[in-house]
Amino acid sequence: MKEGKIVYINLSSGKIEEIPIKKDVRERFIGGRGLGTYLFSERIGNDSPDPLSEENPVIIATGPLTDSPLPMTGRVSLTTRSPLTGTILDSNVGGTFGTLLKRAGYDAMIIEGKAHEPVYILIDESSIEVRSARNLWGSDTLKTSEKLKEEHGKGLSVISIGPAGENTVRFACVMENGKRAFGRGGAGAVFGSKNLKAIAVHGRKTKRTQRSEKLSDYRYEIMRLITTHPLTSKLLPSLGTAGTMRVINSFKTLGTRNFQKGFFKNAEAIGGEKLKKGFLKSRSGCFGCPVLCERVCELNGRKVSGPEFETLWALGANLEIDDLPFIITLNEMANLLGVDTISLGSVIGFAMELKERGIADLGVEFGNTNGILSLVEDIAFRKERGEILSLGVKKASEITGGREFAMHVKGLELPAYDPRGALGMGLGYATSNRGACHLRGGFSVSFEIYGVPRRINRFQALGKGAHVARAQDIGAIADSLIICRFAFLSTSLHHWARALSVIEEVEYTSSDLQKIGERIFNLERLINLRLGFSHEDDTLPDRIKKGIPLEEMLQEYYEYRGWDRKGIPAKEKIAELFKEGEPKWL
């Protein structure tokens, strides 16, 4: 097991220090999401930190495979407490930030406190500085990145917030180089509450894993699987994530008109084929990725990043809008302002239904693009009609009314997949530790719709408890190594266990990794219980719950996990997964 190092930065006191990562912690929590969860659990005391307080930590962590020769391992993870949901939040992003942070010599960073003025953090392998960001405050995410690169060099990687984060919009995101997002849950608002505009890193000292014959063999095998599987060698490179639009819609699992329906009759007008034919300029991808699923489109002479499938859904089908140029424009606007497009589409859809039902008129209606751009600006700057929507759909519905059509779980707005057509997705949304999320809920559509690695009956409840729990544990370990979820469409856990064993010089099996994933998921659950969540929060919006046998699936799920009927991990399960006295506040 290689040594690791964390940099701790307190923006209130100016204290900066380096902390070693204990060998035992790395072995049991790996990195990325797992390390972030462990460090978060160590920092919450008797009082739960308010998400927008100085005490709420921001933990950014790389994985053990970062900057290795292995493909699709260039992501970086962020952990904090969500200002949107109040749960523990983890999010990860691709690009180059993680690789450069690792090359600067750090496996992770912890940021606490609040600066007395806007600041950014500048990191390289020889120094760490906290500098004034007064001239950056108010800039959009792309300009912030460009200005810092002009000043410090093009080799820099920048994560930053836009005006939405500065104004603590509860679903503000953190953008990587103005293109990719730590999207869900409002990490951008946590940055804003700390007066932290950006973090810029420029690491040059590669500590690439010493190549060995074994690692070369494992890399070859993984690459061969990725570059020959139909999804990762054809669909995603050719059409990007938008290529799934037609498939999801054909199964009637595409949330439409704020989930009043599961089918959008004009879905093909906003799908990957239309995007490729009319707007695609080039493809791009994360560090070391052979898939290159990112779309670079041209609109009115400008090159813009995206949109991806979830954005096309949220700003398209969910609003019954089939105007692709408008969606591309809106996606670009959201990225520059720094808001999560999934939550944005949901709050706009909620506002449209408020008008449809005669409860309130916020100037937008289904199927009509009029008024949307100005509403999004109002949300980002928390002005007038945007103020209530900036709180997210759960809190907005508590103020305006309309809880029965507020589409969220634990306060996090639903993504694209309508669980009435894939029951496992419903259970996944309900039990996800960060709220309704396709990626933290087990991504059950992989089995139920795509048939990868094998198809299971999407309308059958029996067996979904065990299926979703296992998928969630694998997801937790994927986010801790950190590997792009698309890699698991064509590879299995044992491929990565063998590669990790070589890199870390500790023998791991796929069963070991599955157990570590279970430990991480259970620790998140214990943290959420401590933060005030319970079995009552493992639920679904009323609109879609009626067609789903949720309680039946939940009890099977709890039993499989070794939790009691109220969803609390049993003492025996805690003893099985954790050392004596862990978590220390339990």
Disulfide bonds with the S-S distance in Angstrom:
none
